[in-house]
């Protein structure tokens, strides 16, 4: 399976309303830098973006760029987790 590139996710996340199925995320805004570009937190096999929603909730959206050692084949390319006030993710 060919995974999307970081650039692909970076472009897609800038148009949340068009690219998310989840209604909260559709209305959300990705956290951006001073230039207005999304801030990805990049790791070995995924990029994570923070999305702030109008109701005050924050979500971490993990976008896989390659298969992880444990296998991410069951994932559709991304997963989400809600972030609490301290910045910790929870289900």
C-alpha positions as CSV (number, residue, x, y, z in Angstrom):
1,X,0.0,0.0,0.0
2,X,1.3,3.5,-0.9
3,X,0.8,6.0,2.0
4,X,0.1,9.7,1.4
5,X,3.0,12.0,1.9
6,X,3.2,14.6,4.7
7,X,2.6,17.3,2.1
8,X,-0.6,15.6,1.0
9,X,-1.9,15.7,4.6
10,X,-0.7,19.3,5.1
11,X,-2.7,20.4,2.1
12,X,-5.8,18.4,3.0
13,X,-6.0,19.5,6.6
14,X,-6.1,23.2,5.5
15,X,-9.6,22.5,4.1
16,X,-11.2,20.7,7.1
17,X,-14.8,21.3,5.9
18,X,-14.1,19.5,2.6
19,X,-11.9,16.7,3.9
20,X,-13.2,15.5,7.3
21,X,-16.3,13.3,7.7
22,X,-16.6,14.1,11.4
23,X,-19.0,17.1,12.0
24,X,-16.9,18.5,14.9
25,X,-13.7,18.4,12.8
26,X,-15.5,19.9,9.7
27,X,-16.1,23.0,11.8
28,X,-12.7,23.0,13.4
29,X,-9.6,25.0,12.6
30,X,-6.1,23.4,12.5
31,X,-3.5,25.1,14.7
32,X,-1.2,27.2,12.4
33,X,2.2,29.0,12.6
34,X,2.8,32.7,12.1
35,X,2.7,32.2,8.3
36,X,-0.7,30.5,8.5
37,X,0.5,27.1,7.7
38,X,-0.6,24.0,9.7
39,X,1.9,22.8,12.4
40,X,2.5,19.1,12.1
41,X,4.1,17.2,14.9
42,X,6.1,14.6,12.8
43,X,7.2,11.3,14.1
44,X,8.6,8.1,12.6
45,X,5.4,7.0,10.8
46,X,2.9,9.7,11.3
47,X,2.2,13.5,11.4
48,X,-0.1,14.8,14.1
49,X,-2.2,18.0,13.8
50,X,-4.1,19.8,16.5
51,X,-7.6,20.9,15.5
52,X,-9.6,23.4,17.6
53,X,-13.4,23.2,17.4
54,X,-15.9,26.0,17.9
55,X,-17.2,24.4,21.1
56,X,-13.7,24.7,22.7
57,X,-12.8,21.1,22.3
58,X,-9.4,20.2,20.8
59,X,-8.5,17.1,18.7
60,X,-5.3,15.4,17.7
61,X,-5.5,14.1,14.2
62,X,-2.8,11.5,13.5
63,X,-2.1,11.0,9.8
64,X,0.0,7.9,8.9
65,X,2.8,8.3,6.3
66,X,3.9,4.7,6.4
67,X,3.0,1.4,8.2
68,X,4.0,1.3,11.8
69,X,6.0,-1.8,13.1
70,X,2.9,-3.0,15.0
71,X,0.8,-2.7,11.8
72,X,-1.6,0.1,11.0
73,X,-3.3,-1.6,8.1
74,X,-6.6,-1.5,10.0
75,X,-6.5,2.3,10.0
76,X,-7.8,4.2,7.1
77,X,-4.8,6.6,7.0
78,X,-5.6,8.7,10.1
79,X,-7.0,8.5,13.6
80,X,-8.3,11.1,16.1
81,X,-8.1,11.6,19.8
82,X,-9.7,14.3,21.9
83,X,-7.2,16.5,23.9
84,X,-7.9,17.7,27.4
85,X,-7.0,21.1,28.9
86,X,-3.5,19.8,29.9
87,X,-2.8,18.8,26.3
88,X,-3.1,15.1,27.0
89,X,-5.0,12.9,24.5
90,X,-7.9,10.7,25.7
91,X,-10.5,8.5,24.0
